[in-house]
Amino acid sequence: MIEILQWTTLIASGAAALSRIPNLVRRKNRSIFYALALLTLAILLSIRGPYLAIDALLGGTNVANLLLRFIIFGAIFFLGLRIAAGFGDSRGVQLIRGRAGMLALGLISAVLVVCFVLMDTSGSSAGLVDVAATNQQNAILVEYYGAAGRAYPAYVCLAILPGMLRAIRSPLPAMLRISAAFLAVGSIAIPLSLLFPVVPPGLGFLRFVVNYTAILCFVAGLALIWIASGRAGRKHGRVSAQRR
């Protein structure tokens, strides 16, 4: 079940990224393509098989996991900015791109790197499960490392959440309000990941469900925005043609 969810999310994200290539060529809304491409790569690295293969090429010391975290940071940064700007949420844009956002990104990144350096990361291990089992110090550091990796995406999501909630209640077209609802669910799900340390081992599958539900909601929300934009463009074209 978990593997099906992982591969389904990878395919959906990859398809969404590929659909943005024409706009990339036209140099239009390139940040969306970058975000989706990074997100697709992050999902690939989160799947056990590809992760082990890629980390082996990088030396087998779980550098792929650190790379994964920064790829996620980049993806969420571009996504957050584009979503906030698209819905006219200037406050959200400022919280992500302004001084507070840069400070949050810098501090969290520093904590992430320090925790990684202090760990004994030898031996590729998806999710650092084997690394945490090595000794008590590693177990503690893995928890801090994981918390830091989840903190920045949570910050960005909380920054854009008020704008999404306002959009749901706004007089925008129905498709855009549904899109905002998907994005709001994703923006709530990611901060919930901060509660992962208190999830009982028997309910560990909830971590995957929350993570991949958030990703699918973001992809679905963005897809609806593109569909709505395409319809608006075609409608504008018909109106212009009739006037001529």
C-alpha angles and dihedrals in degrees: 000000000000092000091050090052091048096049093042090053091047092052093046093049093044092050090050091051092049091050089060095056094094089056090046090055090049089047091238121142091342092167090071092057092048091050094049093044090052090045091052091050090048092053090049091053091049092061113089100230099048091040094056092046094049095043090051088058089051094054104278095265098114094258083140088068093054089046089050091055094052092045088055090049090053094046094049091046093055093040094048093050094047094046094047092047092045092056094042093249101154091170091057091048091051093048090054102037100027131083095283092052094047091047091051091048093048097047095044092047090051092051090047094053094044092052091048093049092049093052126086096238100172114137121041112265125172108230089005089267094143091043091056091049093056097083143330094267092053090047091055094044092050089055092051091043092051092047091052090049091054096041100074096047087048091052093052092046093051088049093057099034097086090053091051092050091051090050091053090058095041128100091252118134113286094250092056091048090051088049090052089051092054090047091048091053089050090047090054095044096055096055087049086066087074086073093059094103090064095047109112114245090244090061095046091122088072088073091063093043093052094045098047094039088057092050094047091049091053092048092047092047093051092046091055090050090054092048091049091048091050092051092048090050093050091047091050090049092053092048092050091049092051092051091053 
